[in-house]
Amino acid sequence: MLFKYIRDAVKELGFVTWPKNDVLIRHSFIVLAVTLLFAAAFWLVDGGMRYLVAQYIEATAPFHGTGTTLPETASGVNLGDIQVSGAGTDGIQIENLPVTPAGN
């Protein structure tokens, strides 16, 4: 059964019309050019995204490690450009955004 399959496959390969060398070379260059074009495009997009993420991380660096909770006695604390004020039973307000006090 396997030998019949191989014999039929070789017979079918005899019916294949293979391209001429000039067509094969031209198509190979086209495939190579398109591949390099897409590789360059992906490289540029990747570099742009890396730059944007690095800028975002650098811009938010003062807030790393601060978390979202502060002790209730943190009134008047300055966290970079954000001024914390007004500790109460509803939590601390940071730019009118409620923050849950630590321990709740």
C-alpha positions as CSV (number, residue, x, y, z in Angstrom):
1,M,0.0,0.0,0.0
2,L,2.8,2.4,0.9
3,F,4.8,1.6,-2.2
4,K,1.8,2.1,-4.4
5,Y,1.3,5.6,-2.8
6,I,5.0,6.5,-3.4
7,R,4.9,5.2,-7.0
8,D,1.7,7.3,-7.7
9,A,3.2,10.4,-6.1
10,V,6.3,10.1,-8.2
11,K,4.1,9.6,-11.3
12,E,2.1,12.7,-10.5
13,L,5.3,14.8,-10.1
14,G,6.0,13.9,-13.7
15,F,2.8,15.8,-14.7
16,V,3.8,19.0,-12.9
17,T,4.8,22.0,-15.0
18,W,7.8,23.5,-13.2
19,P,8.5,27.2,-13.7
20,K,11.5,28.4,-15.8
21,N,14.5,29.7,-13.9
22,D,13.8,33.3,-14.7
23,V,10.3,33.1,-13.4
24,L,11.4,31.3,-10.3
25,I,14.1,33.9,-9.6
26,R,11.7,36.8,-10.2
27,H,9.1,35.3,-7.8
28,S,11.7,34.6,-5.2
29,F,12.8,38.2,-5.2
30,I,9.2,39.3,-4.9
31,V,8.6,37.1,-1.9
32,L,11.9,38.3,-0.4
33,A,11.0,42.0,-1.0
34,V,7.5,41.6,0.5
35,T,8.9,39.7,3.5
36,L,11.5,42.5,4.2
37,L,8.9,45.2,3.7
38,F,6.6,43.6,6.3
39,A,9.5,42.9,8.7
40,A,10.5,46.6,8.5
41,A,6.9,47.7,9.1
42,F,6.6,45.4,12.1
43,W,9.9,46.6,13.4
44,L,8.8,50.3,13.2
45,V,5.4,49.6,14.9
46,D,7.2,47.6,17.6
47,G,9.7,50.4,18.2
48,G,6.9,52.9,18.3
49,M,5.0,50.9,20.9
50,R,8.1,50.4,23.0
51,Y,8.7,54.1,22.9
52,L,5.2,54.9,24.0
53,V,5.2,52.4,26.8
54,A,8.6,53.7,28.0
55,Q,7.2,57.2,28.0
56,Y,4.1,56.1,29.9
57,I,6.2,54.2,32.5
58,E,8.5,57.2,32.9
59,A,5.6,59.6,33.3
60,T,4.0,57.5,36.0
61,A,7.3,56.7,37.8
62,P,6.5,58.9,40.8
63,F,3.4,56.8,41.6
64,H,5.1,53.4,41.5
65,G,4.7,51.6,44.8
66,T,2.2,54.1,46.3
67,G,-0.7,51.8,45.7
68,T,-4.3,53.0,46.1
69,T,-4.6,53.0,49.9
70,L,-3.2,55.6,52.3
71,P,-3.5,55.7,56.1
72,E,-6.3,58.0,57.4
73,T,-3.6,60.3,58.8
74,A,-2.2,61.1,55.4
75,S,-3.9,64.5,55.1
76,G,-1.6,67.1,53.6
77,V,0.8,64.5,52.0
78,N,2.3,65.5,48.7
79,L,2.6,62.6,46.2
80,G,4.5,64.3,43.4
81,D,2.0,66.4,41.5
82,I,-1.0,65.1,43.4
83,Q,-2.0,66.9,46.6
84,V,-3.8,64.7,49.2
85,S,-6.2,66.4,51.5
86,G,-9.2,65.8,53.8
87,A,-9.2,62.5,55.6
88,G,-12.6,61.6,56.7
89,T,-14.9,58.6,57.2
90,D,-15.3,58.3,53.4
91,G,-11.6,58.0,52.9
92,I,-9.0,60.4,51.6
93,Q,-9.8,62.5,48.5
94,I,-7.2,62.7,45.8
95,E,-8.2,65.2,43.1
96,N,-11.9,64.4,44.0
97,L,-11.4,60.7,43.6
98,P,-12.2,58.6,46.7
99,V,-9.3,56.4,47.9
100,T,-10.0,53.6,50.4
101,P,-8.2,54.2,53.7
102,A,-5.7,51.5,54.7
103,G,-7.2,48.7,56.9
104,N,-10.7,48.9,55.2
